[in-house]
Amino acid sequence: MDHVMNTYSRMGITIARGRGCQVWDTSGTQYLDMVSGIAVCNLGHAHPAVVNALKGQAEQLFHCSNLYRIPQQETLAQMIAENSFPSRAFFCNSGAEANEAAIKLVRRYCSSGGRRGSTIITCDGSFHGRTLATLAATAQVKYRQGFDPIPEGFISVPYGDINALEAALTSEIGAVMIECIQGEGGVNIPPSGYLKQVRDLCDEFGLLLVLDEVQTGMARTGTIFAYQHDDIEPDIMTLAKALGNGFPVGAMVAKPDVSEALNPGSHATTFGGNPLAMACSIATITTMIKEDIAGQATKKGAYLMERLKELKGAHPALREVRGRGLMVGVEFDTDISFFPQAGLEKGILLNVIQGRILRLVPPLVIDTGELDQAVDSIHTILTEKGL
């Protein structure tokens, strides 16, 4: 570790391999993975369809410049559009890059044709990435400390408060950028009907609606994309994390008329949309549709939350269980930063956000026996801690 920058508080194990919802460290110890690379390996580790797609493509071509047509991009873009809304895709390598591209598209679109200003409204507690522009969009002070000057062009309002959003609308606002469920902010779910109200306001004032589906997309919440719970469509949507089931890939997709604001030379990437990433992503979406992974997430998520709610009577520190599909937050009224280490000792990988919230985002292929194991381990840890 002497030559690796100290940008992570790493756990004291080294994961060597994985299969499904299980991983093994270099000593051979097995763990149930309730983190899945932070909502990345939605089909589980080393899924055969993705592995075979990667192997097959690797034998043909790793990289091709975007100076040339890449057929796999065209296939994947069509698959995304057919399972979401009429759109065109720009492929990149991460969620931050996808959101950066979305921000650039908003500014370019708003600056053309005498449209409104290009300021973007985001929400308190949001997380959109760690580039300077996406930090500016992220309305959490802790992520911005020490990185001034932060780019201008963003304001934030309370998440879930439609009145606050409407009150912030001026001629300088060009778009609203929002997560369907706030992930890093605490698995925060907005009030019923909120996203529809946001869509209606955007339509009324001529604003672009940008939905950050980096964490909520790809069947995580029980639909292929989380916005589909609310019977709306965004103007721009960003994807990453589970799109390639672990292979680095991101996408910014936009309605055709909006996408026309970007033309050759206005945005680009060297590695984005490379054949390897596209092959993995095509295999991922194909498998999700074929095996109704979204439907599985709905059923398994309901089971997991019901089991977790059963713990409330035995553990007074447990304040709330909330979630949608297999994106679940368990909030406590005390600090629970001990959970990841305690979990390792019980053979389970766990993640804590905001100091008090246990975030459970396991692979969507998890079975009920593994969910029971997770809940039983959480119960044991809480009992041992006297909570």
Secondary structure as UniProt FT lines:
FT   TURN            2..3
FT   STRAND          15..20
FT   STRAND          22..25
FT   TURN            26..27
FT   STRAND          30..33
FT   HELIX           36..39
FT   TURN            42..43
FT   HELIX           48..58
FT   TURN            59..60
FT   TURN            66..67
FT   HELIX           71..82
FT   STRAND          88..92
FT   HELIX           95..111
FT   TURN            113..114
FT   STRAND          119..124
FT   HELIX           132..137
FT   HELIX           141..144
FT   TURN            145..146
FT   STRAND          154..157
FT   TURN            159..160
FT   HELIX           162..167
FT   TURN            171..172
FT   STRAND          173..179
FT   TURN            183..186
FT   TURN            192..193
FT   HELIX           194..205
FT   STRAND          208..212
FT   TURN            214..221
FT   HELIX           226..230
FT   STRAND          236..239
FT   HELIX           241..244
FT   TURN            245..246
FT   STRAND          250..254
FT   HELIX           256..259
FT   TURN            260..261
FT   TURN            264..265
FT   TURN            272..273
FT   HELIX           275..290
FT   TURN            291..292
FT   HELIX           293..309
FT   TURN            310..314
FT   TURN            316..317
FT   STRAND          318..324
FT   TURN            325..326
FT   STRAND          327..332
FT   TURN            337..338
FT   HELIX           339..345
FT   TURN            346..347
FT   STRAND          348..349
FT   STRAND          351..353
FT   TURN            354..356
FT   STRAND          357..360
FT   TURN            364..365
FT   HELIX           368..384
FT   TURN            385..386
//
